[in-house]
Amino acid sequence: MALTQKLVEELIDLVEIKLSCIEVFDTQDRMSVNRLETCRDELYELVGRAPKVDTPALGDSAAA
């Protein structure tokens, strides 16, 4: 069974949603984030696109 581009894009969306929900508290959380980022990157390669760049939101206190 082959994966269609539309299906891969849906999987990318699901992985990105999961990444946005994870709060890293320990090493296990960090490992989960790393695995999901790798998964996302591989899915992007399947559709021939580059991953979106994570940019901090305007007014983000971490940027100050």
HELIX and SHEET records of a PDB file:
HELIX    1   1 GLN A    5  CYS A   21  1                                  17    
HELIX    2   2 THR A   27  VAL A   47  1                                  21    
HELIX    3   3 SER A   61  ALA A   63  5                                   3    
END                                                                             
